[in-house]
Amino acid sequence: MRTKLFFSAIAWFVAICFAVSPAAALARAPSLHLPTNESVQVVRTVMTTPDDKIDFAKAKLTFDRIYDPTTDVAGRLKDIDAMTQTIRTMAGTSAPARLRLIMLRKYIYEAGAWNNNKPFQYDLSDPFGHKPANRLLSTYLVTHHGNCVSMPILFVALAQRLGLNATLSTAPNHMFVKYMDDVTGKTINLETTSGAYPARDVYIRQNMPMTDEAIANGIYMKTLSKKEALAVMADLVIEHAFATGQYQQGWDIANVISPYYPNNLSALLAPTNAALGLIQTEFLSKYPTKADIPPQLMDRFNFLEKAVPGALNHAYALGWRETDGEKQPAAVPPSTNPH
């Protein structure tokens, strides 16, 4: 899982003063907010689903289809329904929640006839899902090799169908499961990249450092509501838009999900990533210097220029740091050698 800046602060500084190609006039002045497209409407439709109608599996597959139009949503949902029925059979009629959880864990992580002796495993070749295709739910269902995005999402999708109270949560560059135990009433972290066994908060924080402020403000470690979980699932769609140069689309999608999870990191950083990309495509590639920008386009340029530090400063105030998740080297004790 990656939530990052697609451009460096240096790139922003360069964007303000220089360009990389000869000047060229625009046909007309762009508006501050450009038109949205079909992908934005798909995300909006998913996000406006009533809570009691939200299907985690369907939502994830719908978002995946934006990235890969060949995604067979109906077919993969049938696969997940079949998996659910097998788990119910393994648990038995009227099984308590804890037994259903045990059988869910067994189905996924232990080899047996239920999974054709092919348990679902952590993909050590791409553990963080740096390759977007590896974060698709369909990829995980076919290969049985997943990462810190596909593994927790399949787990909560199956848990939802089994009537278990589970949702997603995040840490820096990571996603895991929050399970609400119906007996104790306690919420437990489940690490789905490691057998879906409990993981204490302190363990997660030691391995993926983050600030207290980021936790207090709900950027990390939050027990996400259904709508907030959908917002996190949509991160792939935002990233895909930026990676393919569709900067306004990525920004518009972030604006769609932001009301449901204002402190979702992808949405927080989207204005910076989008504005830098748009400065490049609308201005850097057309005008040698800022002074060459036509007067009628300056409102647009100023709007984009202000968006870059504005979004960064807001995320920083909430506790985000670009080094989140990176372990700092141990301090070297001072030398006692007098020489």
C-alpha positions as CSV (number, residue, x, y, z in Angstrom):
1,M,0.0,0.0,0.0
2,R,1.4,3.4,-1.0
3,T,0.2,6.8,0.0
4,K,2.8,9.3,-1.1
5,L,3.6,12.5,-2.9
6,F,4.0,11.9,-6.6
7,F,6.2,15.1,-6.9
8,S,8.8,16.5,-4.7
9,A,8.9,19.9,-3.2
10,I,11.8,20.7,-5.5
11,A,9.6,19.9,-8.5
12,W,7.1,22.5,-7.2
13,F,9.8,25.1,-6.8
14,V,11.1,24.5,-10.4
15,A,7.5,24.6,-11.7
16,I,7.1,28.1,-10.4
17,C,10.0,29.5,-12.4
18,F,10.9,27.3,-15.4
19,A,9.5,25.3,-18.2
20,V,10.8,22.5,-20.3
21,S,9.4,23.3,-23.8
22,P,8.7,26.3,-26.0
23,A,5.7,28.5,-25.3
24,A,2.3,27.7,-26.8
25,A,-1.0,29.4,-26.4
26,L,-4.0,27.7,-24.9
27,A,-7.2,27.7,-27.0
28,R,-9.2,29.1,-24.0
29,A,-8.7,29.8,-20.4
30,P,-9.4,26.7,-18.2
31,S,-11.8,27.0,-15.3
32,L,-10.6,26.5,-11.7
33,H,-12.3,23.1,-11.6
34,L,-12.4,21.1,-14.8
35,P,-15.2,18.7,-15.8
36,T,-15.3,15.3,-14.2
37,N,-15.7,12.0,-16.0
38,E,-17.3,8.6,-15.7
39,S,-14.8,7.3,-13.2
40,V,-15.6,10.1,-10.8
41,Q,-19.3,9.3,-11.1
42,V,-18.6,5.6,-10.4
43,V,-16.8,6.5,-7.2
44,R,-19.6,8.9,-6.2
45,T,-22.2,6.2,-6.7
46,V,-20.3,3.7,-4.5
47,M,-19.7,6.3,-1.8
48,T,-23.4,7.3,-1.7
49,T,-24.5,3.8,-1.1
50,P,-26.6,3.6,2.2
51,D,-24.6,2.0,5.0
52,D,-27.0,-1.0,5.2
53,K,-26.5,-1.7,1.5
54,I,-22.7,-1.4,1.4
55,D,-21.0,-4.6,0.2
56,F,-17.2,-4.4,0.7
57,A,-16.4,-7.0,-2.0
58,K,-18.6,-5.3,-4.6
59,A,-17.2,-1.9,-3.8
60,K,-13.6,-3.0,-4.0
61,L,-14.2,-4.8,-7.3
62,T,-16.1,-1.8,-8.7
63,F,-13.1,0.4,-7.9
64,D,-10.7,-2.2,-9.3
65,R,-12.7,-2.1,-12.6
66,I,-11.8,1.5,-13.0
67,Y,-8.1,0.5,-13.0
68,D,-8.7,-2.7,-15.0
69,P,-11.9,-2.6,-17.2
70,T,-11.6,-6.4,-17.7
71,T,-12.4,-7.0,-14.1
72,D,-15.3,-9.5,-13.9
73,V,-17.2,-8.0,-11.0
74,A,-20.2,-10.5,-11.1
75,G,-17.9,-13.5,-11.6
76,R,-15.6,-12.6,-8.7
77,L,-18.6,-11.9,-6.4
78,K,-19.8,-15.4,-7.2
79,D,-16.4,-16.8,-6.1
80,I,-16.6,-14.8,-2.9
81,D,-20.1,-16.1,-2.2
82,A,-19.0,-19.6,-2.8
83,M,-16.1,-19.1,-0.4
84,T,-18.5,-17.8,2.2
85,Q,-20.8,-20.8,1.9
86,T,-17.9,-23.1,2.3
87,I,-16.8,-21.3,5.5
88,R,-20.4,-21.5,6.9
89,T,-20.4,-25.2,6.2
90,M,-17.1,-25.6,8.0
91,A,-18.3,-23.7,11.0
92,G,-21.7,-25.5,11.2
93,T,-25.2,-24.3,11.7
94,S,-25.7,-21.5,14.2
95,A,-22.0,-21.2,14.9
96,P,-21.0,-18.4,17.3
97,A,-19.0,-15.5,15.9
98,R,-15.7,-16.7,17.3
99,L,-16.0,-20.1,15.6
100,R,-16.9,-18.4,12.3
101,L,-13.8,-16.3,12.7
102,I,-11.7,-19.4,13.3
103,M,-13.1,-21.1,10.2
104,L,-12.5,-17.9,8.2
105,R,-8.9,-17.9,9.2
106,K,-8.6,-21.6,8.5
107,Y,-10.1,-21.3,5.1
108,I,-7.7,-18.6,4.0
109,Y,-4.5,-19.6,5.6
110,E,-4.5,-23.4,6.0
111,A,-4.2,-25.8,3.1
112,G,-7.1,-28.1,2.7
113,A,-9.9,-29.3,0.3
114,W,-11.7,-26.0,1.0
115,N,-9.1,-24.0,-0.9
116,N,-7.8,-26.8,-3.2
117,N,-4.8,-27.2,-0.9
118,K,-3.6,-23.8,-2.0
119,P,-3.8,-21.4,1.0
120,F,-3.7,-17.7,0.5
121,Q,-0.2,-16.3,1.2
122,Y,1.7,-13.1,1.6
123,D,3.4,-12.2,-1.7
124,L,7.0,-11.7,-0.7
125,S,7.9,-10.6,-4.2
126,D,5.7,-7.5,-3.7
127,P,4.7,-7.3,-0.1
128,F,3.6,-3.7,-0.1
129,G,1.7,-3.9,-3.3
130,H,3.9,-1.5,-5.2
131,K,2.6,-3.0,-8.4
132,P,-1.0,-1.7,-8.6
133,A,-2.3,-4.9,-10.4
134,N,-1.2,-6.9,-7.3
135,R,-3.6,-4.8,-5.2
136,L,-6.6,-5.9,-7.2
137,L,-9.0,-8.3,-5.4
138,S,-9.3,-10.5,-8.5
139,T,-5.5,-10.9,-8.7
140,Y,-5.5,-12.2,-5.1
141,L,-8.4,-14.5,-5.7
142,V,-6.7,-16.1,-8.7
143,T,-3.1,-16.3,-7.5
144,H,-3.7,-16.7,-3.8
145,H,-0.8,-14.3,-3.3
146,G,-1.7,-11.0,-1.7
147,N,-0.3,-7.9,0.1
148,C,-1.3,-5.4,2.8
149,V,-4.2,-4.2,0.6
150,S,-5.8,-7.2,-1.0
151,M,-5.4,-9.5,2.1
152,P,-7.3,-7.3,4.6
153,I,-9.9,-6.3,2.1
154,L,-10.8,-10.0,1.2
155,F,-10.8,-10.8,4.9
156,V,-13.3,-8.0,5.8
157,A,-15.4,-8.8,2.7
158,L,-15.8,-12.5,3.8
159,A,-16.3,-11.4,7.4
160,Q,-19.1,-9.1,6.4
161,R,-20.8,-12.0,4.6
162,L,-20.4,-14.2,7.7
163,G,-22.0,-11.7,9.9
164,L,-18.8,-10.8,11.7
165,N,-18.1,-7.2,12.9
166,A,-14.9,-6.3,11.2
167,T,-13.6,-3.3,9.3
168,L,-10.4,-1.8,7.9
169,S,-7.8,0.4,9.6
170,T,-4.5,1.9,8.3
171,A,-0.9,2.5,9.4
172,P,1.8,4.1,7.3
173,N,1.9,2.3,3.9
174,H,-0.2,-0.5,5.4
175,M,-3.7,-1.7,5.9
176,F,-5.0,-4.2,8.5
177,V,-8.3,-5.4,10.1
178,K,-10.1,-4.2,13.2
179,Y,-12.3,-7.0,14.6
180,M,-14.9,-6.3,17.3
181,D,-15.3,-9.3,19.6
182,D,-19.0,-9.9,20.4
183,V,-18.1,-11.6,23.7
184,T,-15.7,-9.1,25.3
185,G,-16.8,-6.0,23.3
186,K,-13.1,-5.3,22.7
187,T,-11.7,-4.3,19.3
188,I,-8.7,-6.3,18.2
189,N,-6.2,-5.7,15.5
190,L,-5.8,-8.6,13.1
191,E,-2.7,-8.7,10.9
192,T,-3.9,-10.4,7.7
193,T,-0.5,-10.6,6.2
194,S,0.5,-12.9,9.0
195,G,-2.4,-15.4,9.5
196,A,-4.9,-12.8,10.7
197,Y,-3.6,-13.2,14.3
198,P,-3.9,-10.3,16.8
199,A,-1.3,-7.5,16.7
200,R,-1.1,-5.0,19.5
201,D,-1.0,-1.3,18.8
202,V,2.4,-1.0,20.2
203,Y,3.7,-3.6,17.8
204,I,2.3,-1.9,14.8
205,R,3.7,1.5,15.9
206,Q,7.1,0.0,16.5
207,N,7.2,-1.5,13.0
208,M,5.5,1.5,11.3
209,P,6.3,4.7,13.2
210,M,3.7,7.4,13.2
211,T,3.0,10.5,15.3
212,D,0.6,10.7,18.2
213,E,-1.1,13.5,16.4
214,A,-1.8,11.5,13.3
215,I,-3.4,8.8,15.4
216,A,-5.5,11.3,17.4
217,N,-6.7,12.9,14.2
218,G,-7.7,9.6,12.6
219,I,-5.1,9.4,9.9
220,Y,-3.9,6.1,11.2
221,M,-5.1,3.3,13.6
222,K,-8.7,4.3,13.3
223,T,-11.5,1.8,13.5
224,L,-13.0,2.9,10.2
225,S,-16.8,3.2,9.5
226,K,-18.1,1.5,6.4
227,K,-17.9,4.7,4.4
228,E,-14.4,5.4,5.6
229,A,-13.4,1.9,4.6
230,L,-14.7,2.6,1.1
231,A,-12.7,5.8,1.0
232,V,-9.5,3.8,1.7
233,M,-10.4,1.2,-0.9
234,A,-10.7,4.1,-3.4
235,D,-7.0,5.1,-2.9
236,L,-6.0,2.9,-5.8
237,V,-8.3,4.9,-8.1
238,I,-6.7,8.2,-7.1
239,E,-3.2,6.8,-7.5
240,H,-4.1,5.4,-10.9
241,A,-5.4,8.7,-12.1
242,F,-2.2,10.5,-11.1
243,A,0.0,7.8,-12.5
244,T,-1.7,8.1,-15.9
245,G,-1.5,11.9,-15.9
246,Q,-5.2,12.4,-15.2
247,Y,-4.5,14.9,-12.4
248,Q,-7.9,16.6,-12.4
249,Q,-9.7,13.3,-12.3
250,G,-7.6,12.2,-9.2
251,W,-8.4,15.5,-7.5
252,D,-12.1,15.2,-8.3
253,I,-12.2,11.7,-6.9
254,A,-10.5,12.9,-3.7
255,N,-13.1,15.6,-3.4
256,V,-15.8,12.9,-3.7
257,I,-14.5,10.7,-0.9
258,S,-13.2,13.5,1.4
259,P,-16.6,14.3,3.0
260,Y,-16.9,10.7,4.1
261,Y,-13.3,10.5,5.5
262,P,-11.8,14.0,5.6
263,N,-8.5,12.8,7.1
264,N,-7.9,10.0,4.6
265,L,-4.3,10.5,3.6
266,S,-4.8,10.0,-0.1
267,A,-7.5,12.7,-0.1
268,L,-5.4,15.0,2.0
269,L,-2.4,14.9,-0.3
270,A,-4.4,14.8,-3.5
271,P,-4.5,18.6,-4.0
272,T,-0.7,18.7,-3.9
273,N,-0.2,15.9,-6.3
274,A,-2.9,17.1,-8.7
275,A,-1.8,20.7,-8.6
276,L,1.8,19.9,-9.3
277,G,0.8,17.7,-12.3
278,L,-1.5,20.3,-13.6
279,I,1.1,23.1,-13.3
280,Q,3.4,20.9,-15.4
281,T,0.8,20.1,-18.1
282,E,-1.0,23.4,-18.3
283,F,1.9,25.8,-17.7
284,L,5.4,24.4,-17.6
285,S,5.0,22.6,-20.9
286,K,3.7,25.8,-22.6
287,Y,5.4,28.8,-21.0
288,P,9.1,29.3,-20.5
289,T,8.6,31.5,-17.4
290,K,5.8,32.7,-15.1
291,A,5.9,36.1,-16.8
292,D,4.9,34.4,-20.1
293,I,1.6,33.1,-18.8
294,P,-1.3,35.0,-20.4
295,P,-3.1,37.3,-17.9
296,Q,-6.4,35.5,-18.4
297,L,-4.8,32.2,-17.1
298,M,-3.2,33.7,-14.0
299,D,-6.2,32.9,-11.8
300,R,-5.9,29.3,-12.7
301,F,-2.1,29.3,-12.1
302,N,-2.4,31.1,-8.8
303,F,-5.1,28.6,-7.7
304,L,-2.9,25.6,-8.4
305,E,0.2,27.3,-6.9
306,K,-1.6,27.9,-3.6
307,A,-3.0,24.3,-3.5
308,V,0.5,22.8,-3.2
309,P,1.6,24.1,0.1
310,G,-2.0,24.4,1.4
311,A,-2.6,20.7,1.3
312,L,0.8,19.9,2.6
313,N,0.5,22.2,5.6
314,H,-2.9,20.8,6.4
315,A,-1.7,17.2,6.4
316,Y,1.4,18.2,8.4
317,A,-0.8,20.0,11.0
318,L,-2.8,16.8,11.4
319,G,0.4,14.8,12.2
320,W,1.4,13.4,8.8
321,R,5.1,13.3,8.0
322,E,6.6,12.1,4.7
323,T,8.8,9.8,6.7
324,D,5.9,8.0,8.3
325,G,6.6,4.3,8.5
326,E,10.3,4.6,8.3
327,K,12.3,3.4,11.3
328,Q,14.8,6.0,12.5
329,P,18.3,4.7,13.1
330,A,19.3,4.2,16.7
331,A,21.1,7.0,18.3
332,V,24.8,6.5,18.6
333,P,25.9,7.0,22.2
334,P,28.5,9.6,22.8
335,S,32.1,8.5,22.8
336,T,33.9,8.1,26.2
337,N,37.2,8.1,24.5
338,P,39.1,11.3,25.7
339,H,41.0,11.3,22.4
